[in-house]
């Protein structure tokens, strides 16, 4: 599921700032290469014993990712259900509690960057 009202889309900051603020909220920078990265946050639906991941795609607009002063811009924000053995199902319905928790994390991240 694409989250279009994330508040992060289009925001720019240095890699070091993205890493610092995301870590404070529990996000991890998983996939990355010279010009792209994703930050993921695991969200658990404990009553149903299912896991969901909030994923924020980034693109370097200045410099390369191995440089802490590289400037990254947030692109798409997705949430998907974890599927076995690995992967995300972006078409699966997202429980309201999980979606609300995701939106709260995104709002908190935006505030940390402001």
C-alpha positions as CSV (number, residue, x, y, z in Angstrom):
1,X,0.0,0.0,0.0
2,X,1.3,3.4,-1.0
3,X,1.0,6.0,1.8
4,X,0.5,9.2,-0.2
5,X,0.1,11.6,2.8
6,X,3.2,10.6,4.6
7,X,4.6,14.1,5.0
8,X,8.1,12.9,4.1
9,X,7.8,12.7,0.4
10,X,10.1,15.3,-1.1
11,X,11.8,16.2,2.1
12,X,15.6,16.4,1.8
13,X,18.3,16.0,4.4
14,X,21.9,14.8,4.7
15,X,22.4,11.0,5.1
16,X,23.8,11.4,8.6
17,X,20.6,13.2,9.6
18,X,18.3,10.6,8.0
19,X,20.3,7.9,9.8
20,X,20.2,9.6,13.2
21,X,16.5,10.5,13.2
22,X,15.4,7.2,11.7
23,X,17.3,5.2,14.3
24,X,15.6,7.2,17.1
25,X,12.3,5.9,15.8
26,X,13.3,2.3,15.2
27,X,13.9,2.5,11.5
28,X,16.8,0.6,9.9
29,X,18.5,1.5,6.7
30,X,18.5,-1.9,4.9
31,X,18.9,-1.8,1.2
32,X,21.3,0.7,-0.2
33,X,23.6,1.3,-3.1
34,X,25.3,4.4,-4.3
35,X,22.2,6.4,-5.1
36,X,19.3,4.7,-3.5
37,X,18.3,3.5,0.0
38,X,15.3,2.2,1.9
39,X,14.5,2.7,5.6
40,X,12.3,0.0,7.1
41,X,10.4,-0.2,10.3
42,X,8.8,-3.4,11.6
43,X,5.3,-3.1,12.9
44,X,3.7,-6.0,14.7
45,X,0.0,-6.9,14.7
46,X,0.2,-8.9,18.0
47,X,-3.4,-10.1,18.1
48,X,-3.1,-11.7,14.7
49,X,0.6,-12.5,15.0
50,X,1.5,-10.8,11.7
51,X,4.3,-8.5,10.8
52,X,4.2,-5.4,8.6
53,X,6.9,-3.2,7.3
54,X,6.8,0.5,6.7
55,X,9.3,1.3,4.0
56,X,10.6,4.7,2.9
57,X,12.5,4.9,-0.4
58,X,15.3,7.5,-0.7
59,X,17.3,8.8,-3.5
60,X,20.6,10.7,-3.4
61,X,20.2,14.1,-5.0
62,X,23.8,15.3,-4.0
63,X,26.8,13.0,-3.5
64,X,26.8,9.2,-3.0
65,X,25.4,7.2,-0.1
66,X,28.7,6.3,1.5
67,X,29.2,10.0,2.3
68,X,27.5,11.3,5.5
69,X,27.0,14.7,3.9
70,X,25.2,13.2,0.8
71,X,21.8,14.8,0.5
72,X,18.9,12.3,0.2
73,X,15.3,13.0,-0.8
74,X,12.4,10.9,0.4
75,X,10.4,9.4,-2.4
76,X,7.7,6.8,-2.0
77,X,6.4,5.5,1.3
78,X,4.9,2.0,1.4
79,X,3.6,-0.4,4.0
80,X,3.3,-4.1,3.3
81,X,2.6,-7.4,5.1
82,X,5.6,-9.6,5.6
83,X,5.4,-12.8,3.5
84,X,7.3,-16.0,3.9
85,X,10.1,-16.7,3.3
86,X,11.0,-13.1,2.6
87,X,9.3,-10.2,0.9
88,X,6.4,-7.8,1.3
89,X,2.9,-8.0,0.1
90,X,1.9,-4.4,-0.7
91,X,-1.6,-5.5,-1.8
92,X,-2.5,-7.1,1.6
93,X,-5.1,-5.1,3.7
94,X,-3.4,-3.2,6.5
95,X,-5.2,-3.3,9.9
96,X,-6.2,0.2,11.1
97,X,-4.1,-0.1,14.3
98,X,-1.0,-0.9,12.2
99,X,-1.7,1.9,9.7
100,X,-2.2,4.4,12.5
101,X,1.0,3.4,14.2
102,X,2.8,3.8,10.8
103,X,1.4,7.3,10.3
104,X,2.4,8.3,13.8
105,X,6.0,7.2,13.2
106,X,6.1,9.1,9.9
107,X,4.8,12.3,11.6
108,X,7.3,11.9,14.4
109,X,10.1,11.5,11.8
110,X,9.0,14.6,9.9
111,X,9.0,16.6,13.2
112,X,12.5,15.4,14.0
113,X,13.7,16.6,10.6
114,X,12.0,20.0,10.9
